[in-house]
Amino acid sequence: MIHVENLSKTFTLHNQGGTVIPVMAGANLHVDPGECVGLVGRSGSGKSTLMRMIHGNYLPAGGSIRIAGVQMAGAEPRRIIALRRDTLGYVSQFLRVLPRVPTVEVVAEPLRALGVAQSEAQARAECLLWRLNIPRRLWSLSPTTFSGGEQQRVNIARGFVHPFPVLLLDEPTASLDAQNREVVLALIFEAKARGAAILGIFHDEEARARVCDRLVDVTGFTPAKTAGGQAA
Ligand SMILES: Nc1ncnc2c1ncn2[C@@H]1O[C@H](COP(=O)(O)OP(=O)(O)OP(=O)(O)O)[C@@H](O)[C@H]1O
């Protein structure tokens, strides 16, 4: 479902004399349906950068990213938007929402974008908010004033409300207590069981060991390591 081949990335610092920083070269990975792969590597090795390229936020310098058969690198924006709507779910660490939109609508929005009827979208959103222990009295309020852990759970509910075939998870258990962490791990197991291909960054080592089938060390994709034609 996710196929990354010979991917490279450079950042150009336009406000610092156009300095070009190579951060990744020769990155290869794949994630099959029903599999959860964890990205590991020291801080600054490029885990988030790789995830953002796969989500289509960062443009690679070279190489290929195919998701469910679609070539992401260089795809037209409307193709990327369509892929994110149908196929590619993403749970980032931070919730970004429009002010004044009630929490239940924030969670139901991915279903509404797919044309799911309002009543069904709302019911599915409420079910996830209930599973993730967001108090019912908060469902009609905007999540902008919620605690960090509550916002993260709203983000997770939004990412799991539609059975996306591909899921990118950036630290999904980072600010959660033990009980909610178990709920998130259960959601990940359920997604794997229905055949989702999942790529995640988990600093929570125990969570990583429990849900990941394989680990990919991004440190192997740093340009210094791949210089001279060494395989990554
Ligand atoms: N927008 C950007 N502009 C310039 N450099 C960037 C940008 N984003 C990331 N980098 C650089 O790319 C490298 C990889 O960063 P990245 O955030 O992907 O690492 P990471 O492995 O996710 O780190 P951590 O585990 O600390 O979150 C770092 O050296 C970082 O400074």
The ligand as an ORCA input file, in Angstrom:
! r2SCAN-3c Opt
* xyz 0 1
  N      11.070     22.885      7.479
  C      12.348     22.593      7.666
  N      13.309     23.434      7.237
  C      14.622     23.151      7.420
  N      15.081     22.017      8.009
  C      14.166     21.160      8.453
  C      12.756     21.380      8.313
  N      12.100     20.323      8.849
  C      13.051     19.485      9.309
  N      14.278     19.976      9.068
  C      15.560     19.313      9.407
  O      15.513     17.974      8.930
  C      16.113     17.084      9.857
  C      15.123     15.993     10.226
  O      14.094     16.536     11.049
  P      12.841     15.685     11.516
  O      11.938     16.599     12.289
  O      12.273     14.982     10.367
  O      13.529     14.637     12.493
  P      12.865     13.558     13.473
  O      13.611     12.280     13.263
  O      11.393     13.537     13.282
  O      13.242     14.174     14.897
  P      12.541     14.065     16.355
  O      12.622     12.614     16.777
  O      13.396     14.943     17.195
  O      11.133     14.577     16.206
  C      16.560     17.938     11.047
  O      17.935     18.201     10.920
  C      15.761     19.215     10.904
  O      16.453     20.315     11.408
*
